[in-house]
Amino acid sequence: MCSRNAFPKVVKEYAACDPLEMAERGGAHFKGNTFVLEYCGLPLSITYPSGEFNFLEKGKDLKEQIPPPAQEEKVVILQYLTSASGLPVRGQGLSFLDLKGGPLHWKPFQKEALIPLAQRYYNDKDKFLDLGKQHGGELYDKGDAGIIIPVLPRLPLTFILWEGGGEFAPRSMVLFDSVSESYLATASLYVLAIQVVIRIWFPGDTRFENRP
């Protein structure tokens, strides 16, 4: 997903940016030497300029279940802060195929995010929605189950499930707000969506942990 050299590189870029400008454009709070923002509905602190990540306490029961940020998540969140446009959410959803370069990543995106999500939760929609709500999600009235996750302050993702039946296999879809590409490149949106699926619906999955 992300090379081992990606994090040091993005931290260097992050440290070279004005923290107050990053906070304003990215919808984060900055005080002292620390950013605070919500990631998947969970309060997260990031030190500046070192880029150290920690989830803040939000309910004792949930805190014990929060996996620490994966390296891929750290990279994409810092990219979000350094490249955020500051534009508001538009409320217009785009599929991954609608993103610039999306068709080039479509098959691996299906394999890593859409197919696992559909196969695991098509017949357990209540659990799918409950887990999404634990991460700040709001119901979305499309498909057989849909939920909007506030992944980053100005970057929501919408997840939709269809049960399937007969000749149709279960399937899922992720919608990206049309403002998304002013915050992250398609390759980073690809990583972000997969990591959100893992964090919310497959906690503890380490399939990318040892990628070079």
N, C-alpha and C positions, 0 to 999 in steps of 0.2 A: 504493500500500500504506500508507505513512505520510506525512503531510504534512511539509513542510520545517520546520514549526514544532513538530513533535512532539518532536524530540530536546531542544531547549532547555527545553521545558516539563517533560519527564520528568526531566531532570537537576536542575532546580530542586526537584522533589518528592523526588528521591533525596537531594539534599544536605540536605534538611530532616529526614530520618529518622535515627534512631540507628543507626550502623553495626554495633554489636555485636548489636543486636536483629535487624537484617536478616541478618547472618551466621548467627545461630542459627536463625532461621525458614527461611532459604533453603538451609541446608546448605553454606554457603561458609566460607572461612577469612578472617579479617581481622587484619592486623598492620600497624602503622605507619599508613599512609594508603592501604592497598591491600587490595582483596578478591582472593582467588584461588579460582576454582571451575572445574569442568570443563564445557565446552559441546561437545556432540557428541563426547565422549571426549577433547577437547583442552583442556589447561590454559590458562586465560585469566585475565589480571589486569585489574582495573578500579580506577583511582584514586578516592579519595574526598576531597573532594566533587566534584572536577572531572569525573569520568566519562570518563577516557581509557582506551581499550581496547588491549590487546596480547596476542597469543598467545605463550605461553612455549614454549621449545624442547622438543620431544618426538620425538627421532629426526631426524637430519639429512635423510633422504630425504623424510619426510613434511612437515617444516617448510617445505621449498622449495615445496610444493604447496598450502599453506594460504592461501586468500584472506583478506585482512583482513576483520574484521566489517563487514557492510553496515550502513547507517544503520538499516534495519528491524530487524536483529538487535540492535543496540545498544539501541534503544527497548524492545524486548520483554524483553531481559535485565534492564534497569533496572526495568521494570515488575514483573518476577518478584521482584526483590530487595525492592522497596518494598511489594509486596502479598502476599508469601508467608505462608501460614498456619502453616507448620511441621508440618503433618500428614504422616504417613508414606504412602508409596505403598500402595495397596490391592490392586493386582493384578487389578482388574476393568476390562476394556476397554470403552470407549464409542466408537461411531462418531461422525463429525462431526455426523450428523443427530440424535444423541441429546443433543448439547449444547444449552444454552439459546440460542435464536436460531440454532442451526445450520442449520435449513431455509432461513433467509433468505439465507445465504451459500453454499448448497449448490452452485448452478450454477457460480459463479466458482471455488469450491474444487475442483470436478471439473476445470475448465478449466486451472487454474494448477498443480495438484499431481497429482491422481489419473490423469488421462488421459495427460499426458506421461510419467509414471513407468511406466505400463502399456505404452504404445506403445514406449518405448525399451528396456525390460528384460524383457519377457515371454519373449523367446527368448534372453536372455542372463542367466539367473538366477545363474550363478556369479559374474559380474561384479557384479551387484546385491548379492549377499551379501558378496563380498570388499570392496567399497567400504564397506558397512555395518560390517564387522568392523574396518576401519581407523579407524573412529570409535567404537570401544568396543562395537559391537553384539554381541548374543547371539542365537543362532538361536531362532526361534519356530516351533513345529511346527503351522502352519496354512497353508492354501492350497498353492500349488506352491512358494512360497518366502516365508519370513517372518523378520523380524529386529526385535529390540527395541533402540532407540537410547537411551542415557542422555543425552538432550538437555540437561537441567539436573539438578542433584543430586537433586531430588525431583520431577522431571517427565519421565518416559520417554515415548517415542512408539513405537508398533509399526507397522511397514510390512509389508504382505502383497501378494503378487502371485499372480494366476491367469493361466495361459497362454491360456485360452479354447480355442476349436476348434469346428468345425461352425457352429452358429447363434450361438455365444457369443463375443463379442469379448473380447480380453484386458482385464483390469481390475485395479485395485489398491485398497487400502483403508488408511486410517490409523486406528489405535485410540488413544484418549486414556485414560489411567488415570482412574478415577472421582474421584480427588482433584484432578484438573487444574483444575477451576473454582474451587478454593479458592486457587489460585496466580495464575491469569490469567483475564480475561474471554474470552468466546468470540471476540470480534473479534481479540484478541491471540493466542489459540491458532491462529486461522486464519492470521495472519501468520507465526507461529512455524513451523507445519508446512510451509508453502510454502517458507520460507527454509531449513529443514532439507533438504527435497528438493533445492533448488538447491545448497546447500553440499556435500552428499554425492554426489548423482548427476548434477548438472549444473553442476559448478564452472566459474566464469567467466561464467555467465549473468548478463546485466545488464538483464533485461527491465524491472526496476523502478527502474533507476538515475535516470532523469530524470522520474519521476512528480512532479507538483506536490503 
